[in-house]
Every structure is written in C-alpha cells, then in structure tokens.
Amino acid sequence: MKKKVLVIGGVAGGATFASQLRILDDEAEIIVFEKDGTMSFANCGLPYYLGGVVKKEEQLIAATPESFSQNKNIEVRVRHEIIKIDRPAKKIIVQDHIKNLRYEETYDQLILSPGATPVVPEIEGLAHARCYTLRTFEDMLRIDQQIKENNFSSVCIVGGGFIGLEMAENFKARGLEVFLLERSSHVMKIMDNDMGEMIEKEIVNQGVHVYTDTTIKQIENNGRTMHLSNRATIHTDFLLLAVGVKPNTALAEQSNLEIGITGGIKVNSFMQTSDPDVYAVGDAIETIDFITHAPKRVPLAWVTHREAYIAARHITEQPLPFKGVLGTSICKVFDLTVSMLGHSEQSLTEQGIPFKTITHYSRQHAGYYPGSEKLTIKVHFSEEDGKIYGVQIIGKDGVDKRMDILSTAIKAGLSVTDLQEIEVAYAPPFSAPKDPINMIGYKAYPIVKNK
C-alpha cells in the first residue's frame, strides 16, 4: 500500500531523509515542509561565504524545491510552518506563510527534523545592539548585507567554539578587526586545556583580540560599547553570538513526545520517538554515545545524515540500528587544523571514568622532507583494556587522516595498543615509517594491563 510520509524540516536531516526514502521506495508520497525560504543548503559553508572563500551564495544550495520535484518526485513546500501535530488523528496543522492560510495534512509516518536554535544569553542592552546569529541561509545573507551597507570594520564574537573560531578567521579574512570573548578558561572548551591554549596562541598571533574567562555585562552606545566582566571596555560595530545551540523541541513537547535527559527528542536506535509512527533526526534529538552508551546530543552533519538514512531504512522495513555517535569533528582555525572525537579529560572525570593519556608530539611527515610541520596527538584510554575514550589532534597538515584512522579504529573495536599494527601508506611526503598513529600504540603498550 502506498505510504504518505510527511517531513518537517527541509535542510540537512529532512532533505536527506526524503532523498533516501525515495531511493528505497519509489511509490511513497513524500511532502517536505520548510518554514524558511531555502531548503537543503550547506550550513557548514556559511562562514566561508562571509569570509569570501565561497564566492557565490548559490554554491551553497544543494537542492531546490524544483529539483526535488523534477528529479525525485518529492514535493517541497517552503515557508510552510507546522503549527500542531495531532498524533491520535495522524495529521498536522500547517501555516502557509505565502498564501497566509492554514490547513491540515494527514500522514502515515511523520519525520521531525526541526534542527536547533542559537542560544541568546541575557545581556543588559542586547536589544539595542546590532546583534546577529549564524544558523540559516537568511542569517548569512543578512550579515553580509549589513556589513556591506554599514561599512562595518569591527566585530565582537561571543563564543570560542567551532562557529566562533571559524567566524574569527573569516571576519579577519574580510578585513574586520575581531574581538573574541569566551566565558571558559580557554577557547574550544570541549577540548583539554593544553590543546585549547595551542589554539588560542594561534588566533592571537593572527591578530584576534581574545578575552577568556570573560562575558559581556552591559551594552551601551546603540550596541557599539561593551562593558566586560573583567572590567575592560571594547568598541565594535556589531556583535555575533556563537555560544551554542538548543534543540527545537517545541512541536515534540506540544505533542507529548518524550524528551530525553539531554533536552533532545528521545528516539530509539531506529529513530522512532515515543510514538512509533513519528520519527526524529538531526540536531533536535537525543541519541547515544558510542563509547559510554550514555544519552548524548551531537549537532553534527555526519550524524544527521546517518540518522536520516537509518529512519528511511526502518520505514521501508529494512531495519538497520544506529550504533551511537563519537562526535568526530574538525575545524580550520587560520593555519591550524583542530580535530577531536569522544571525551575530554573533563568529560571523563565528571563521569567518574578512570583513564590514562598519551600525548605524542611529532611531524606530519618525514622531518627532512620540505613542508614538515608540528603535529600533536592526544589520546585518552582505559588502563585496563586499552579502550579508546577520546582523541584530540592539532596541526597544520595531516590532522584529518589521523583522526579518520582513529575514528575507524574505535568503530572497529580496536584498542589503543592495536594502533601499533595499523599499516599506513608511507613515503616521505606523507608520513613516517612509524606513523604518529603507530607511536601512540607503542607508547601505550607498557601502560595497558590486559592487552
């Protein structure tokens, strides 16, 4: 029997799910609802358009309603907002913002991919500031337009995580003076202190004014003057908030779907919510940690795309369970590449998990070959059996391939001592006879009790 599947959210999770479902089921009626005017755009590319690396905004558009209709027989309705889910009746109430009317649509299965919303801290005077967040395609266009129209020359970025650091680099590339505030003791607070200090040194050397252990206490002068918690005062043209995101769970809560302890929509290993006919994927959901099996919420693109595939498989009765997330992430910070997965020292300590650590300092390839640069790899692991708990890598080159190897090793169940045996492709321009990955394994071998 032909199914009718409705998808709420048309960016990464929703668009990917719809595409995968069409591959698996060529008869299903699929309708995607997106409350904004743009669907399926490259969210991770927004900073690089603002920095001038990506030259044309249309390069970030992965698909359009027209292409989905013509190529995949999937209907996409943009500027359509879901007001309510009536689960007993298996229908949704839709607000069409184009025609300014409200209507109902029934479903057999419903997919929630509402994403997340930037966190906006409470700051005295914020309402009068030129303040922006960067989450949507429209956000990107608005910031670009404002910089051009007002000839902005300086910016204060609040938040030293992935988005804050990427925007610091791209605003500098655009010629702006950049001030970056981080309330923690170091930037990239999800990493260990020593690694965060390496990143901070890089951005300071690149001309970014960095304030750690600092927040904004008050904003004056129509948003141009900021009084900081460290008693300093800075003056900038505008403010970018990059302090994190919170899951969009309003519809789920309104529909009495279960919310997990991390604040995301609770799903099982097939992406079903507490209602078996309602699935959820992406930044709004709570999933599980691959290493500890504890509840976890990770707003990353790879995770969202995998969850969308899992949901499509289950709806078409080809079940494949989601096995958990490592949180493998990577970020370009000026001349450095910064990457991590799993747990930091603080995370492991807070969970009461005993661990040992190996930090290996080396070069990404043979030291005598031109272009050799420093590479730092830090691995947390179990002293008992060598289980790898977390990895952090910083360098100028070769970071991504080492992190990908380590992510694969963890997924394959390899221990830290097994890293000795990974046979890498070696030639002087690429590695060393004993790669830094191998060296972690050799260094850990005397520490691990049950090899």
C-alpha positions in Angstrom: 0.0 0.0 0.0 1.3 3.5 -0.9 2.5 5.4 2.1 2.1 9.1 2.8 5.2 10.4 4.6 5.4 14.0 5.8 8.8 15.6 6.7 9.0 18.6 9.0 12.3 20.4 8.1 13.9 20.6 4.7 17.6 21.2 5.4 20.2 18.5 6.2 18.2 15.9 8.0 14.8 16.3 6.3 16.2 16.6 2.8 18.5 13.7 3.2 15.7 11.5 4.7 13.4 12.4 1.8 16.0 11.5 -0.8 16.9 8.2 0.9 13.3 7.3 1.2 12.7 7.9 -2.4 15.6 5.6 -3.3 14.2 2.9 -1.1 10.5 3.4 -2.0 9.7 4.7 -5.5 5.9 4.9 -4.7 5.6 6.7 -1.4 4.0 10.1 -1.4 6.6 12.4 0.2 6.0 16.0 1.2 8.6 18.2 2.9 7.7 21.3 4.9 10.3 24.0 5.5 9.4 27.2 7.4 12.2 29.3 5.9 12.6 30.2 2.2 15.6 28.0 1.5 15.9 24.2 1.7 18.9 21.9 1.6 21.7 24.4 1.9 25.3 23.8 3.1 25.0 25.0 6.7 28.7 24.4 7.4 29.7 26.6 4.4 28.0 29.8 5.7 31.2 31.1 7.4 33.2 30.7 4.2 30.8 32.7 2.2 31.0 35.5 4.7 34.8 35.3 4.5 34.9 35.4 0.7 36.2 31.8 0.3 32.9 30.8 -1.3 32.2 33.4 -3.9 28.6 32.8 -4.8 25.7 32.2 -2.5 24.1 29.7 -4.9 27.1 27.5 -4.5 25.8 26.6 -1.0 22.4 25.5 -2.3 22.4 21.7 -2.5 18.9 21.3 -3.9 15.7 23.3 -4.6 12.0 22.5 -4.4 12.0 22.4 -8.2 14.9 19.9 -8.4 13.3 17.7 -5.8 10.1 17.7 -7.7 11.6 17.1 -11.1 14.3 14.6 -10.2 12.9 12.8 -7.2 9.1 13.3 -7.3 9.2 14.8 -3.9 7.1 17.9 -3.1 8.7 20.6 -1.1 6.7 23.4 0.4 8.9 26.3 1.6 7.6 29.0 4.0 5.2 26.4 5.4 5.3 26.2 9.2 3.8 23.3 11.2 1.6 24.7 14.0 0.5 21.5 15.6 0.8 17.7 15.4 -2.4 15.8 16.1 -1.0 12.3 16.8 -4.3 10.5 17.5 -5.7 11.7 14.2 -2.3 11.3 12.4 -2.5 14.8 10.9 -0.6 18.1 11.1 -1.8 21.7 11.1 0.2 23.8 8.5 0.5 27.6 8.3 1.2 28.6 4.7 3.0 31.9 5.0 2.9 32.5 1.3 -0.9 32.4 0.9 -1.5 33.3 4.6 -3.8 30.4 5.2 -3.9 27.4 7.5 -4.8 23.8 6.5 -4.5 20.2 7.6 -2.4 17.3 6.1 -2.7 13.6 7.1 0.2 11.2 7.3 1.1 7.5 7.7 4.5 8.4 9.1 5.9 11.7 10.2 9.5 12.8 10.3 10.7 15.6 12.6 13.9 17.4 11.6 13.4 20.8 13.2 17.1 21.4 13.9 18.3 23.7 16.6 18.2 27.4 17.5 21.2 29.6 18.5 21.4 30.3 22.3 21.0 34.0 23.0 22.3 34.9 26.5 20.7 37.6 28.7 22.8 40.7 28.4 21.8 44.2 29.5 21.3 46.4 26.5 21.4 43.5 24.0 18.1 44.6 22.5 19.7 47.8 21.3 22.8 46.2 19.7 23.4 45.2 16.2 23.4 41.6 17.1 23.3 38.5 14.8 23.4 34.8 14.9 24.5 32.5 12.1 22.4 29.4 11.7 20.3 29.8 8.5 20.9 30.9 4.9 18.9 34.0 5.6 21.2 34.8 8.6 24.2 34.6 6.3 22.7 37.0 3.7 21.6 39.4 6.4 25.0 39.6 8.0 26.7 40.0 4.6 24.2 42.8 3.6 24.7 44.7 6.9 28.5 44.6 6.7 28.3 46.0 3.2 25.6 48.6 3.7 27.0 49.9 7.0 30.7 49.6 6.2 31.3 47.6 9.4 35.0 47.4 10.3 34.9 45.5 13.6 33.0 42.7 15.3 32.8 41.2 18.7 32.2 37.4 18.6 30.8 35.9 21.8 31.8 32.2 22.0 35.0 30.4 21.3 33.7 27.1 19.9 33.7 25.8 16.4 31.5 28.6 14.9 33.2 31.4 16.9 36.6 30.3 15.7 35.6 29.8 12.1 34.0 33.2 12.1 37.0 34.8 13.7 39.1 33.6 10.8 36.6 34.6 8.1 35.9 38.0 9.5 39.7 38.6 9.6 39.9 37.5 6.0 37.2 40.1 5.2 39.3 42.8 6.8 37.4 43.3 10.1 39.0 43.8 13.5 37.9 40.9 15.6 37.3 40.6 19.3 36.5 37.1 20.6 35.0 36.5 24.1 34.9 33.1 25.8 33.4 32.6 29.2 35.6 29.5 29.9 39.3 29.5 30.7 40.2 28.6 27.1 38.7 28.6 23.7 37.3 25.4 22.3 36.2 24.4 25.8 35.2 20.9 24.8 38.9 20.1 24.4 41.6 19.8 27.1 43.2 23.0 28.5 46.6 22.5 26.9 45.0 21.9 23.5 42.8 25.0 23.9 45.9 27.0 24.7 47.6 26.0 21.5 44.5 27.2 19.5 44.4 30.5 21.5 48.0 31.2 20.7 47.3 30.7 17.0 44.3 33.1 16.9 46.2 35.7 19.0 49.1 35.5 16.6 46.7 36.1 13.7 45.6 39.4 15.3 42.4 38.4 17.0 41.8 40.1 20.4 40.9 37.2 22.8 39.3 37.5 26.2 38.9 34.3 28.2 37.0 33.9 31.5 35.0 36.8 30.2 31.4 37.7 29.4 29.6 40.9 28.4 28.0 42.6 31.4 26.4 45.6 29.7 26.0 47.0 26.2 25.7 50.8 25.6 26.0 53.4 22.8 23.5 51.7 20.5 25.3 48.4 20.7 28.8 49.7 20.0 30.2 49.8 23.5 30.5 46.6 25.5 31.5 46.5 29.2 33.0 43.2 30.1 33.1 41.1 33.2 36.9 41.6 33.5 36.2 45.4 33.8 37.5 46.1 30.2 35.5 48.0 27.7 35.6 47.3 23.9 34.0 49.2 21.0 32.8 47.3 17.9 30.4 47.8 15.1 28.4 44.7 15.6 28.0 41.5 17.7 27.9 37.9 16.6 26.6 35.4 19.1 28.1 31.9 18.8 27.6 30.4 22.3 25.9 27.2 21.2 22.5 25.9 20.1 19.5 24.4 21.8 17.2 21.8 20.2 13.9 22.9 18.6 11.6 20.6 20.7 8.5 22.8 20.9 6.4 20.7 18.5 7.5 17.5 20.1 6.8 18.7 23.6 3.4 20.1 22.5 2.7 16.7 21.0 3.6 14.9 24.3 6.6 13.1 22.7 9.2 12.0 25.2 12.1 14.4 25.7 15.5 12.9 26.9 17.7 14.0 29.8 19.9 16.0 27.5 17.0 18.1 26.3 16.7 16.5 22.9 13.8 14.4 21.5 14.2 10.9 22.7 14.5 8.2 19.9 15.3 4.5 19.8 18.0 3.0 17.6 15.7 3.2 14.5 15.0 7.0 15.1 11.4 6.3 16.3 10.1 8.7 19.0 7.8 7.5 21.8 5.2 7.4 19.0 6.2 4.6 16.6 4.8 6.5 13.6 6.7 9.6 14.4 10.5 9.6 13.7 13.0 12.3 14.5 16.6 13.1 13.2 19.2 15.7 13.4 20.2 18.4 15.9 16.9 18.2 17.8 17.3 14.6 19.0 19.0 12.8 21.8 20.9 9.7 20.7 23.6 7.6 22.4 27.3 7.8 22.9 29.2 5.1 21.0 31.8 4.8 23.8 29.8 5.0 27.0 26.3 4.2 25.7 25.0 7.2 27.7 22.5 9.6 26.2 24.1 12.2 24.0 23.1 15.1 21.8 25.5 16.0 19.0 24.6 18.6 16.4 26.9 17.5 13.6 26.3 17.0 9.9 27.6 13.4 9.6 25.4 12.3 12.5 22.3 13.9 11.0 22.8 12.3 7.6 23.4 8.8 9.1 20.2 9.2 11.3 18.2 10.2 8.2 19.4 7.0 6.4 18.5 4.8 9.4 15.0 6.3 9.6 14.4 5.8 5.9 15.6 2.2 6.2 13.2 1.4 9.1 10.2 3.0 7.4 10.7 0.8 4.4 11.0 -2.3 6.6 14.7 -2.7 6.1 15.8 -2.0 9.7 19.4 -1.1 10.5 20.1 0.2 14.0 22.0 3.3 14.8 25.0 2.3 16.9 25.9 5.6 18.5 27.9 8.7 17.9 31.6 9.6 18.6 31.2 13.3 17.9 34.1 13.3 15.4 34.6 16.9 14.4 37.2 19.1 12.7 37.7 22.8 12.3 40.1 25.1 10.3 41.5 27.8 12.6 43.7 30.0 10.4 46.8 28.0 9.7 45.9 25.2 12.2 43.5 22.2 11.8 41.8 21.2 15.0 40.0 17.9 15.4 38.5 15.8 18.2 36.2 12.9 19.0 34.9 11.2 22.1 35.6 12.5 25.6 38.0 15.1 27.1 39.7 15.0 30.4 36.9 17.0 32.0 34.2 14.8 30.5 35.8 11.6 31.7 36.5 13.0 35.1 32.9 14.2 35.5 31.6 10.7 34.6 33.9 9.0 37.0 35.7 7.1 34.3 39.4 6.3 35.1 41.7 6.9 32.2 45.3 7.3 31.1 46.6 9.7 28.5 49.3 9.6 25.8 50.4 12.8 24.1 52.6 12.4 21.1 54.5 15.4 19.5 55.8 14.7 16.0 55.8 15.9 12.4 53.1 15.0 9.9 55.6 13.6 7.5 59.4 12.9 7.4 61.2 15.8 9.0 63.8 16.1 6.2 61.1 16.5 3.6 60.1 20.1 2.8 56.9 21.3 4.5 57.3 19.3 7.7 55.1 20.8 10.4 54.3 20.0 14.1 51.5 17.6 14.9 50.1 16.9 18.3 48.0 13.9 19.1 46.4 13.3 22.5 44.6 10.1 23.3 42.7 9.1 26.4 42.2 5.4 27.0 41.4 2.7 29.6 44.4 1.4 31.6 42.6 -2.0 32.0 41.9 -2.9 28.3 43.1 -0.1 26.2 39.7 1.1 25.1 40.0 4.5 23.4 37.8 7.1 25.1 38.8 10.3 23.3 41.2 11.8 20.8 42.4 15.4 20.1 44.7 16.4 17.3 46.1 19.8 16.3 48.5 20.5 13.4 48.8 22.3 10.1 48.6 19.2 7.9 47.7 15.5 8.2 45.3 16.0 11.0 42.2 14.8 9.2 43.6 11.5 8.0 44.9 10.6 11.5 41.5 11.4 13.1 39.7 9.4 10.4 42.0 6.4 11.2 41.3 6.7 14.9 37.6 7.1 14.4 37.6 3.9 12.2 39.7 2.1 14.8 37.2 2.9 17.6 34.2 1.8 15.5 36.1 -1.4 14.7 36.7 -2.1 18.3 40.5 -1.7 18.2 42.3 -0.9 21.4 45.0 1.8 21.8 47.7 -0.9 21.7 46.3 -2.2 18.3 47.3 1.1 16.8 50.8 -0.3 16.5 49.6 -2.7 13.8 47.8 -0.2 11.6 49.7 -0.4 8.3 49.8 3.1 6.9 50.8 4.3 3.4 54.3 5.6 3.8 56.5 7.8 1.7 58.5 10.8 3.0 56.0 13.4 1.7 53.1 11.8 3.6 54.1 10.1 6.8 57.0 8.3 8.6 57.9 4.6 8.7 56.3 4.6 12.1 53.3 6.9 11.8 52.3 9.1 14.7 49.3 6.8 15.0 51.6 3.8 15.4 53.6 5.7 18.0 50.6 6.2 20.2 50.2 2.4 20.2 53.8 1.8 21.1 53.8 4.3 23.9 50.5 3.0 25.4 51.6 -0.7 25.3 53.5 -0.7 28.6 50.6 1.1 30.3 47.7 -1.2 29.3 47.2 -4.2 31.7 45.1 -6.5 29.6 46.5 -6.3 26.1 
